[in-house]
Amino acid sequence: MSPKTIIEPFKIKMVEPIRMSTEEERLEYLELANFNPFLLNSDNVIIDLLTDSGTSAMSAKQWSKLMEGDESYAGSHSWMRMEREIKELTGYPFILPTHQGRAAERILYGHVGGAEKVFLSNTHFDTTRANIEFTGGKAIDIPIPENHEPDNLHPFKGNLDISKLEASIKEYAAENIGAVILTVTNNSGGGQPVSMDNARQVATICKEHGILFILDACRIAENSYFIRHREDGYGRTAYWQIAREMFRLADGAIMSAKKDGLVNMGGFLALKDEKLAEACSNLLIITEGFATYGGLTGRDMEAIAQGLQEVFDADYLRYRIKSTQYLGDRLHEIGVPLIRPIGGHAVYIDAKKLYPQIPMEHYPGQALVVELYKKGGIRAVEIGSVMFGKYDIKNQLIPAPMELVRLAIPRRVYTQSHADYIIEVFQDILADRENVSGYRITKEPEFLRHFSAWFEPV
Ligand SMILES: *Cc1c(COP(=O)(O)O)cnc(C)c1O
């Protein structure tokens, strides 16, 4: 019999202390932050699950690569290494480095977007939507209906609804569609994977209508893990090979290297079409930097080239997906309502079910992120009506389809005992669930309000 515990496949060489705090202290910090965890000082957070973006621990190899960074303005060998790595992985000839994912989004969607343009996606990530809407374009989410059913165990719940895609093309006409964007894994849709079959169907339809097909590839390694273990015909295909096959189906890709690039900063835009790449390259030079560094230093580019290799390592990916599942499965066992199956990078709690007494106008998800911090010093993010809610003409809230709270797991940062601590905090939260009430917004900006809005208890 082989041991069943899946251990972290790394040893710890350097440590970063966590400062402990009391519930009393945390109540004070919450008030200073206007009950928005984005406004907390990270020194006052015990376990930070706000995001898996840019929070990865780099490997010894990546740190050593930093020393090899070539900081030349043009033609740096670090750029050549990063470009070669991405070209091999994506198969696309044109690679544009950017300081992070949204810079690539702004460049691409700034160019193909505009007032009459419609974008269709399995689910637009918040910065994707904001960049499209900022150009006057319209971002429409068309995930499969199962995506909105928290208990539905569909193996590829991140898929795009193909019949809705066809209907939308009919409704808006192909020439008005800026792009179809497949987000893998589907971050805002529960971190759920997208099947190769779904990507293939999207590719076929886009080709037929001459529509640009873009992959939002932030978590394509994690998505490849699910394809290998859940989709017929991939059981023996290497993860890197699966990712490569998916890239080949699209016309281009955006990637925030802060996720599956295993680095703290960086991203890229990769394209097949020369004309489009040229137009984007002009925008890149105006706003990000010269075409051989974008917003990146030479050492950043070295770390990305190395990270893109490490992320496809079979031991790493197994640990990554299984440790997220460990947390999710235990929380499910103790009765925390959550989205199943557990996604790749995060566990999504169903706050509407946890706190049925809190109306949407009082943001049940916000109540849960406040409770998590208060009781355990855990920082999480609301993905519900704070993030995606809109107002109608009478200024009434149009709630998001789900009220979720995301526990995003930084890569290679926390161990199983941290997960066990989180589970214990949730036991407290369950015991106290009836005594919790909601929040109202007291101040908010026009775009991406969840980052900086202020709240007060109702
Ligand atoms: C993080 C993310 C982005 C934006 O990338 P940044 O590096 O944060 O700018 C875009 N799409 C998805 C799916 C993401 O998760």
The ligand as an SDF file (V2000), in Angstrom:
LIG
                    3D

 15 15  0  0  0  0  0  0  0  0999 V2000
   -5.9100   37.5440  -13.2830 C   0  0  0  0  0  0  0  0  0  0  0  0
   -6.6910   37.3840  -14.4740 C   0  0  0  0  0  0  0  0  0  0  0  0
   -6.6610   38.3430  -15.4880 C   0  0  0  0  0  0  0  0  0  0  0  0
   -5.9200   39.6470  -15.3750 C   0  0  0  0  0  0  0  0  0  0  0  0
   -4.5630   39.4880  -15.1190 O   0  0  0  0  0  0  0  0  0  0  0  0
   -3.7340   40.4970  -14.1820 P   0  0  0  0  0  0  0  0  0  0  0  0
   -2.3400   39.9630  -14.2510 O   0  0  0  0  0  0  0  0  0  0  0  0
   -4.3220   40.4440  -12.8280 O   0  0  0  0  0  0  0  0  0  0  0  0
   -3.8410   41.8580  -14.7760 O   0  0  0  0  0  0  0  0  0  0  0  0
   -7.4090   38.0690  -16.6240 C   0  0  0  0  0  0  0  0  0  0  0  0
   -8.1410   36.9650  -16.7420 N   0  0  0  0  0  0  0  0  0  0  0  0
   -8.2060   36.0340  -15.7680 C   0  0  0  0  0  0  0  0  0  0  0  0
   -9.0210   34.7920  -15.9700 C   0  0  0  0  0  0  0  0  0  0  0  0
   -7.4910   36.2050  -14.6080 C   0  0  0  0  0  0  0  0  0  0  0  0
   -7.5790   35.2830  -13.6500 O   0  0  0  0  0  0  0  0  0  0  0  0
  1  2  1  0
  2  3  1  0
  2 14  2  0
  3  4  1  0
  3 10  2  0
  4  5  1  0
  5  6  1  0
  6  7  2  0
  6  8  1  0
  6  9  1  0
 10 11  1  0
 11 12  2  0
 12 13  1  0
 12 14  1  0
 14 15  1  0
M  END
$$$$
